[in-house]
């Protein structure tokens, strides 16, 4: 899979996750994909949640890796 295909797949996966985050008052936005890392921005309740690391590492990373094994990590950026 080339970088453009990978980015499109990441965006598709994020769109599938959004309704679950929205139900809890949060949201997620794709920022970039670089060096096998996905950069995202969490909003709303997700941005201030104490379980943010669990959501990112156990939820998002696991989900991304199940579809795109070369992903090494997910980084939440504070813009």
C-alpha positions in Angstrom: 0.0 0.0 0.0 1.5 3.4 -1.0 1.4 6.4 1.3 -1.7 7.9 -0.3 -3.6 4.7 0.0 -2.6 4.4 3.6 -3.8 7.9 4.4 -7.1 7.3 2.7 -7.5 4.1 4.7 -6.7 5.9 7.9 -9.2 8.6 7.1 -11.8 5.9 6.4 -11.1 4.2 9.7 -11.4 7.5 11.6 -14.8 8.2 10.0 -15.9 4.7 11.3 -14.8 5.6 14.8 -16.2 9.1 14.9 -19.8 8.1 15.9 -18.5 6.3 19.0 -16.5 9.2 20.1 -19.3 11.6 19.3 -21.6 9.6 21.6 -19.4 10.5 24.5 -19.1 14.1 23.5 -15.8 13.9 21.8 -14.4 14.0 18.3 -11.3 13.1 16.3 -9.5 14.7 13.3 -6.8 13.3 11.1 -3.7 15.6 11.1 -1.1 13.6 9.1 0.6 10.3 8.6 4.4 10.3 8.8 7.1 7.7 9.4 4.4 5.1 10.2 2.8 7.3 12.8 -0.7 8.6 12.7 -1.1 12.1 14.0 -4.6 13.0 15.2 -6.3 15.7 17.2 -8.9 14.9 19.8 -11.7 17.4 20.6 -14.4 17.9 23.1 -14.7 15.4 26.0 -11.9 13.3 24.4 -9.5 16.2 24.7 -9.9 16.5 28.4 -10.4 12.9 29.2 -8.2 11.2 31.8 -8.4 8.0 29.7 -7.0 9.6 26.6 -3.9 7.4 26.6 -6.0 4.2 26.9 -8.3 5.4 24.0 -5.2 6.2 21.8 -3.1 3.1 22.6 -5.7 0.4 23.3 -8.4 1.6 21.0 -7.2 3.6 18.1 -3.7 2.0 17.7 -5.1 -1.5 18.0 -7.8 -0.7 15.4 -5.4 1.0 13.0 -2.9 -1.9 13.3 -5.5 -4.5 12.6 -6.2 -2.9 9.2 -2.7 -1.3 8.5 0.0 -3.4 10.3 2.9 -1.1 9.5 1.5 1.7 11.7 3.7 2.0 14.8 1.9 4.5 16.8 -0.8 7.2 17.2 0.1 10.7 18.4 -2.4 13.2 19.7 -1.2 16.7 18.8 -2.3 19.8 20.6 -2.8 22.5 17.9 
